[in-house]
């Protein structure tokens, strides 16, 4: 498939954790109505507009996520990460992202600060302090913001 982008276009990984494959079936007030495939098509289009190549990955399995991140070494220039529930406790994912050594932006569709008022664990992020930026509560538009942050980090 031809992308129309130069061979040296920045390569961005879009990484999704558990239950994000269920978008479109989850509470719309937190997650919107797009499916994961629709979200990925939208973000891929925004990446292309910014001269970036985008590869997507989603899993419900922590080990598969960590192995995938390890496999990105030397391949990607940045990442957008929505770790889902792993955000709050999965130190192995933090370690994998730190080892990867490229700028990444943490993204959440829902407003985690608002949700943390009723569910305090949602206010914890084990990756936020090593991320180049964080976006939450903007729905799919948060991914566009993340692309812009990554473009500025280059």
C-alpha positions in Angstrom: 0.0 0.0 0.0 1.4 3.4 -1.0 1.0 6.1 1.7 2.4 9.0 -0.4 4.8 9.8 2.5 8.5 9.9 2.2 10.4 6.8 3.4 11.8 8.8 6.3 8.4 10.0 7.6 8.2 9.7 11.4 6.8 6.3 12.5 4.3 6.4 15.3 2.9 3.4 17.2 -0.7 3.7 18.4 -1.0 1.2 21.4 -4.2 0.2 23.1 -4.7 -1.9 26.2 -7.5 -4.1 27.6 -11.1 -3.6 26.6 -10.4 -0.9 24.0 -11.4 -3.4 21.3 -14.9 -3.1 22.9 -15.2 0.6 22.0 -18.7 1.1 20.5 -20.0 -1.3 23.2 -18.9 0.6 26.3 -20.7 3.5 28.0 -20.8 6.3 25.5 -20.7 9.0 28.2 -17.1 7.9 28.9 -15.9 6.5 25.6 -18.0 7.9 22.8 -19.5 5.7 20.1 -16.7 5.0 17.7 -15.4 1.5 17.4 -11.7 0.8 17.7 -11.4 0.3 13.9 -13.1 3.7 13.3 -10.9 5.4 15.9 -7.8 3.9 14.2 -8.9 5.1 10.7 -9.4 8.6 12.1 -6.1 8.8 13.8 -4.3 7.3 10.8 -5.8 10.1 8.7 -4.6 12.7 11.1 -1.2 11.2 11.2 -1.0 11.2 7.4 -2.0 14.9 7.4 1.0 15.5 9.7 3.4 13.5 7.5 3.5 10.6 10.0 3.1 6.9 9.4 0.9 5.1 12.0 0.9 1.5 13.1 -1.8 0.2 15.4 -1.9 -2.5 18.1 -4.4 -3.6 20.7 -4.4 -6.5 23.2 -6.0 -7.6 26.3 -2.9 -9.5 27.4 -0.2 -7.7 29.3 2.6 -10.0 28.1 1.7 -9.5 24.5 1.6 -5.7 25.0 5.1 -5.7 26.6 6.5 -8.0 23.9 5.0 -5.7 21.2 6.6 -2.6 22.8 9.9 -4.4 23.0 9.6 -5.2 19.3 9.2 -1.6 18.4 12.8 -0.7 19.4 14.6 1.0 16.5 11.4 0.9 14.4 9.2 3.8 15.8 10.0 7.4 16.5 7.2 7.9 19.0 4.0 6.4 20.4 0.5 7.2 21.5 -0.5 4.9 24.4 -3.9 4.3 25.9 -3.2 1.5 28.4 -6.7 1.4 29.6 -7.0 -0.1 33.1 -3.3 -1.0 33.1 -2.7 2.8 33.6 -3.2 2.4 37.3 -1.0 -0.5 38.3 0.9 -2.2 35.5 4.6 -1.4 36.2 5.8 -3.8 33.5 4.2 -1.6 30.9 5.9 1.5 32.4 9.2 -0.4 32.2 8.7 -1.5 28.6 7.8 2.1 27.5 10.9 3.4 29.4 13.1 0.9 27.8 11.7 1.7 24.3 13.1 5.2 24.8 11.0 7.2 22.4 8.6 10.1 23.3 5.1 8.9 24.0 1.9 10.5 24.9 -0.6 8.9 27.3 -4.2 9.3 26.1 -7.5 8.5 27.7 -10.9 9.0 26.0 -12.6 9.7 29.3 -11.9 12.4 31.9 -9.8 10.4 34.4 -9.7 13.2 36.9 -13.5 13.5 36.9 -13.9 9.8 37.2 -11.4 9.6 40.0 -13.8 11.5 42.2 -16.0 8.4 42.4 -13.3 5.8 41.6 -10.0 7.1 43.3 -7.8 4.4 41.6 -8.5 6.1 38.2 -6.4 9.1 39.4 -3.3 7.0 39.5 -1.1 6.7 36.4 2.1 4.7 36.6 3.3 6.1 33.2 2.4 9.8 33.3 5.7 11.0 34.8 7.7 9.4 32.0 5.3 10.5 29.2 6.1 13.4 26.9 2.5 14.5 27.5 -0.9 13.3 28.7 -4.4 14.0 27.2 -7.7 12.9 28.8 -11.3 13.7 28.6 -11.3 14.8 24.9 -12.6 11.6 23.4 -11.1 10.8 20.0 -9.8 14.4 19.6 -7.3 13.6 22.3 -5.4 11.5 19.8 -5.1 14.4 17.4 -3.6 16.4 20.3 -1.2 13.6 21.0 0.0 13.6 17.4 0.6 17.3 17.7 2.6 16.8 20.9 4.7 14.2 19.2 5.3 16.4 16.2 6.6 19.1 18.7 8.8 16.5 20.5 10.8 15.8 17.3 
